[in-house]
Amino acid sequence: MPNDVPIAEIVDIAASTVPLLERARGIVESLDAWLPVEAIWLTLSDPQSHVYATIGSTGLERPVLDYLDRPTVAREIQLAELNKDRPPVAVTELPVPIEELPTWADCLIPVGFRDGLAVPLVEPGGPYLGMLSLLHSSTELPAGVVRDSVGQLAPLIARAVSPLRSLLSTARLVQGARAGAVLLRDGSTYPLPGLEPHPSLVHSLVLDIARRTLLEGVVYRSFMWPLQNDGGLDAHTRVTVIAATDVPAFVLGTLLLTPDAECHGLTLREMEVLGLIVDGRSNQQIATRLTIAARTVAAHVEHILRKFDAPTRTLAAVQAEREGCHVPPALSVPSRGRGY
């Protein structure tokens, strides 16, 4: 590998906490100073709108970029099988002549490009992210050592532009979070780098609640989740849902789990009652939902107000929702004859 390969620069960019588009611009500038190409197109795949969104480029005029921002271009990339993890491939090595590919025949060849190197971007352990395209006017392929170098840089570049990794700085604001996942708009989830995996982050009611929360446009939500142990429901974890902002639209946000979070000494049943209060239920409705006596609900409410030092149930509900100290109705369970 040549000595001037910008490994250290790209590692620094991947580790930085600057916004995604700034990281992408840094990647393009670093590659442009090193590679013998005339244009660079750095993109993220957006499954929702079926396009490849440009996040960084050089050497491409606005009409070309506008053309590349089309679903037809994404379909050509898929047909060429460039939407999966594979080594860099020259366009002239594809089974279809570039003159028969509309993107090349109608857009790139007319402005002087005759060849290119396509580099799929996949972060290890994560989803396919997008593609790095290197374009040049000659029909001579880049030297093999350059191609190999770009291939070895691809995971670092993917890490630098990964929407998954760009959510880490936000996740770090949630103290005590031990597990986390990134929620994508297409329904899939991926582990949040640096945090532990957890079964509930794959298929669960908690995941459904988090997804609905984000799809409704809620930016932040926190609540308690009761855990099922051998002896019954006697443990809990705090769930924090945070919407994505500095990422493409196909990323919804993050779901974080903080075990044994403190909630003013509330019992699990009190958290469930509080969740129903937040939901606007009366004492009688809460009693019916949890199959307990109305007087028992009244006692729980009294304990909740005392622990929150709140004069009214409304103020207690506001504080509980702000601090995430309640169990949503969808997660609360009947007493099953326990009488509390």
C-alpha positions in Angstrom: 0.0 0.0 0.0 1.5 3.4 -0.9 2.8 5.5 1.9 0.5 8.4 1.2 -2.7 6.4 1.7 -4.7 8.6 4.1 -5.4 6.0 6.7 -4.7 8.2 9.7 -6.9 11.0 8.3 -9.8 8.7 7.7 -9.5 7.1 11.1 -9.6 10.5 12.7 -12.7 11.5 10.7 -14.4 8.3 11.6 -13.8 8.9 15.3 -14.9 12.5 15.2 -18.2 13.8 16.5 -18.8 16.5 13.9 -22.0 16.3 11.8 -22.3 13.6 9.2 -22.0 16.0 6.2 -18.8 17.4 7.6 -17.3 14.0 8.0 -18.3 13.1 4.5 -16.7 16.3 3.2 -13.5 15.4 5.0 -13.5 12.0 3.4 -13.9 13.4 -0.1 -11.2 16.0 0.4 -8.8 13.4 1.8 -9.4 11.0 -1.1 -9.3 13.7 -3.7 -5.8 14.7 -2.5 -4.6 11.1 -2.9 -6.4 9.4 -5.8 -5.7 9.9 -9.5 -9.4 10.4 -10.4 -11.3 13.4 -11.7 -14.5 13.0 -9.7 -15.8 11.5 -6.5 -19.4 10.7 -5.6 -20.0 9.6 -2.0 -23.5 8.4 -1.2 -25.8 6.8 1.3 -28.5 4.5 0.1 -32.0 5.6 1.1 -34.3 2.5 0.9 -37.4 4.7 1.7 -37.1 6.9 -1.3 -35.2 4.5 -3.5 -32.3 6.8 -4.3 -28.7 7.3 -3.4 -28.4 10.5 -1.4 -25.2 12.5 -2.1 -23.4 13.3 1.0 -20.1 14.4 -0.6 -18.7 15.0 -4.1 -16.0 16.7 -6.1 -15.6 17.2 -9.8 -19.3 16.8 -10.5 -21.5 19.7 -11.7 -25.0 20.3 -10.3 -26.8 18.8 -13.4 -24.9 15.6 -13.0 -25.6 15.4 -9.3 -29.3 16.0 -10.0 -29.3 13.2 -12.5 -27.7 10.8 -10.1 -30.3 11.6 -7.5 -32.9 9.4 -9.2 -34.5 6.0 -8.4 -33.4 4.8 -11.9 -29.8 5.2 -10.9 -30.4 3.2 -7.7 -32.0 0.4 -9.8 -29.0 0.3 -12.0 -26.7 0.0 -9.0 -28.9 -2.9 -7.7 -28.9 -4.7 -11.1 -25.1 -4.4 -11.2 -25.0 -6.0 -7.7 -23.2 -3.1 -6.2 -25.6 -2.9 -3.3 -23.8 -5.6 -1.3 -20.5 -6.2 0.4 -17.9 -6.9 -2.3 -14.5 -5.6 -3.4 -14.2 -2.5 -5.6 -15.2 -3.1 -9.2 -14.4 -1.1 -12.3 -17.5 -0.1 -14.4 -15.8 -1.5 -17.5 -15.7 -4.9 -15.8 -19.5 -5.1 -15.4 -21.2 -7.7 -17.7 -23.1 -4.8 -19.4 -21.2 -2.3 -21.6 -21.3 1.1 -20.1 -22.8 2.5 -23.3 -25.9 0.4 -22.5 -26.3 1.7 -19.0 -28.5 4.8 -19.1 -26.6 6.6 -16.3 -23.4 6.4 -18.3 -24.9 6.8 -21.8 -27.1 9.7 -20.9 -25.2 11.5 -18.2 -21.6 10.5 -17.4 -20.2 9.8 -20.9 -21.5 13.0 -22.4 -19.6 15.0 -19.7 -16.4 13.2 -20.3 -16.2 10.2 -17.9 -15.3 6.9 -19.5 -14.6 4.6 -16.5 -15.0 4.4 -12.8 -14.4 2.3 -9.7 -17.5 1.5 -7.6 -16.8 0.8 -3.9 -19.7 -0.6 -1.9 -19.7 0.7 1.7 -20.6 -1.7 4.5 -19.7 -1.2 8.1 -18.6 -4.5 9.8 -21.6 -5.8 11.7 -23.9 -3.2 10.2 -26.1 -2.8 7.1 -25.1 -1.9 3.6 -24.8 1.9 3.7 -24.1 3.2 0.2 -21.3 3.6 -2.3 -18.2 5.5 -3.2 -17.8 6.1 -6.9 -14.5 7.2 -8.4 -14.7 8.5 -11.9 -12.1 9.4 -14.6 -12.0 10.2 -18.3 -9.5 7.5 -19.4 -10.4 3.9 -19.9 -7.3 2.7 -18.0 -8.2 1.1 -14.7 -6.5 2.5 -11.6 -3.3 0.6 -10.7 -4.0 -2.6 -8.8 -2.3 -1.3 -5.7 -4.7 1.7 -5.7 -7.7 -0.5 -6.1 -6.5 -2.7 -3.2 -5.9 0.3 -1.0 -9.4 1.7 -1.7 -10.8 -1.7 -0.9 -9.0 -1.7 2.5 -10.1 1.8 3.2 -13.8 1.0 2.4 -14.7 -0.2 6.0 -13.1 2.9 7.5 -15.0 5.1 5.1 -18.2 3.3 5.9 -17.6 3.8 9.6 -17.0 7.5 9.0 -20.3 8.0 7.2 -22.4 5.4 9.0 -25.7 6.8 10.4 -25.4 4.1 13.1 -22.1 5.5 14.4 -23.3 9.1 14.1 -25.9 8.4 16.8 -23.3 7.5 19.4 -22.7 11.0 20.6 -26.4 11.3 21.4 -26.5 7.9 23.1 -23.6 8.8 25.4 -25.8 11.6 26.9 -28.0 8.9 28.5 -26.1 8.0 31.7 -25.9 4.3 32.6 -27.2 3.1 29.2 -25.8 -0.4 28.6 -27.7 -1.7 25.6 -28.9 0.0 22.5 -30.1 -0.3 19.0 -30.6 1.8 15.9 -34.1 1.7 14.4 -34.5 2.1 10.6 -37.6 3.2 8.9 -37.9 -0.1 6.9 -38.5 -2.0 10.2 -35.0 -3.4 10.7 -32.7 -2.8 13.7 -29.0 -2.9 14.2 -26.9 -2.9 17.4 -25.6 0.5 18.4 -21.8 0.2 18.3 -20.1 0.2 21.7 -23.2 -1.1 23.6 -24.3 -4.5 24.6 -26.9 -6.5 22.6 -30.2 -7.3 24.3 -33.0 -9.7 23.3 -35.6 -6.9 23.6 -33.8 -5.0 20.9 -34.8 -7.5 18.2 -38.5 -8.3 18.4 -40.5 -7.0 21.4 -43.4 -4.8 22.4 -40.9 -2.3 23.7 -39.4 -2.1 20.2 -42.9 -1.6 18.7 -43.6 1.2 21.1 -40.3 2.9 20.3 -40.9 2.6 16.6 -44.4 4.1 16.8 -43.1 6.9 19.0 -40.5 7.9 16.4 -42.9 7.5 13.4 -45.3 9.9 15.2 -42.6 12.5 15.2 -41.8 12.4 18.9 -38.2 13.6 19.4 -37.6 12.1 22.9 -39.4 9.7 25.2 -38.4 7.8 28.3 -40.3 5.2 30.3 -39.9 2.1 32.5 -40.1 -1.4 31.3 -40.8 -4.3 33.7 -38.7 -7.4 33.3 -40.0 -10.9 33.7 -37.9 -12.9 36.1 -38.4 -16.5 37.4 -40.1 -15.1 40.5 -42.4 -12.7 38.6 -42.2 -9.0 37.6 -39.7 -7.7 40.1 -37.1 -5.8 38.1 -37.1 -3.0 35.6 -35.1 -1.0 33.1 -35.5 2.5 31.7 -36.1 2.8 28.0 -35.0 5.9 26.2 -36.1 6.7 22.7 -34.3 9.4 20.8 -35.2 10.5 17.3 -32.4 10.8 14.7 -31.5 14.3 13.4 -28.1 14.5 11.7 -28.7 11.4 9.6 -30.6 10.4 6.5 -34.4 10.0 6.7 -34.3 6.2 6.6 -32.9 6.2 10.1 -35.6 6.7 12.7 -33.5 6.9 15.9 -32.1 5.0 18.8 -33.5 2.9 21.6 -31.4 2.7 24.8 -31.8 0.5 27.9 -30.6 1.6 31.4 -31.1 -1.2 33.9 -32.2 -0.5 37.5 -32.7 3.2 36.9 -33.8 5.2 40.0 -37.4 6.4 40.1 -38.1 8.1 43.4 -38.4 4.7 45.1 -41.5 3.8 43.1 -42.6 0.1 43.1 -43.3 -1.5 39.7 -47.0 -1.4 40.4 -46.8 2.3 41.3 -45.0 2.9 38.0 -47.8 1.1 36.2 -50.5 3.1 37.9 -48.5 6.3 37.1 -48.3 5.3 33.4 -52.1 5.0 33.3 -52.4 8.4 35.0 -50.1 9.8 32.3 -52.5 8.2 29.8 -55.4 10.2 31.3 -57.2 7.3 33.1 -59.3 7.8 36.2 -58.9 5.7 39.3 -61.8 3.4 38.4 -60.4 2.9 34.8 -57.0 2.1 36.3 -58.6 -0.4 38.7 -60.4 -2.1 35.8 -57.3 -2.2 33.7 -55.1 -3.7 36.4 -58.0 -5.8 37.9 -57.4 -4.4 41.4 -59.8 -2.6 43.8 -60.4 1.2 43.3 -59.3 1.7 47.0 -56.0 0.0 46.1 -55.5 2.4 43.2 -56.2 5.4 45.5 -53.6 4.1 48.0 -51.0 3.8 45.1 -51.9 7.4 44.0 -51.3 8.7 47.5 -47.9 6.9 47.7 -47.0 8.3 44.2 -47.8 11.9 45.2 -45.8 11.6 48.4 -42.7 10.1 46.7 -42.8 12.8 44.0 -43.6 15.5 46.5 -46.4 16.6 44.1 -49.6 18.3 45.2 -51.7 16.8 42.3 -51.8 13.7 40.1 -51.4 16.0 37.1 -48.1 17.4 38.3 -46.9 14.0 39.2 -47.8 12.8 35.7 -45.9 15.7 34.1 -42.8 14.9 36.2 -43.0 11.2 35.6 -43.3 11.7 31.8 -40.3 14.1 31.9 -38.2 11.8 34.0 -39.3 8.5 32.4 -40.6 7.1 35.7 -43.7 5.3 34.5 -44.7 2.1 32.7 -46.8 2.7 29.5 -50.2 1.1 29.5 -49.2 -1.3 26.7 -46.5 -2.8 29.1 -48.5 -2.9 32.3 -50.0 -6.3 33.4 -53.0 -7.3 35.5 -52.3 -8.3 39.1 -53.1 -11.9 38.4 -54.7 -12.3 41.8 -51.9 -10.8 43.8 -54.3 -8.2 45.2 -52.1 -5.0 45.0 
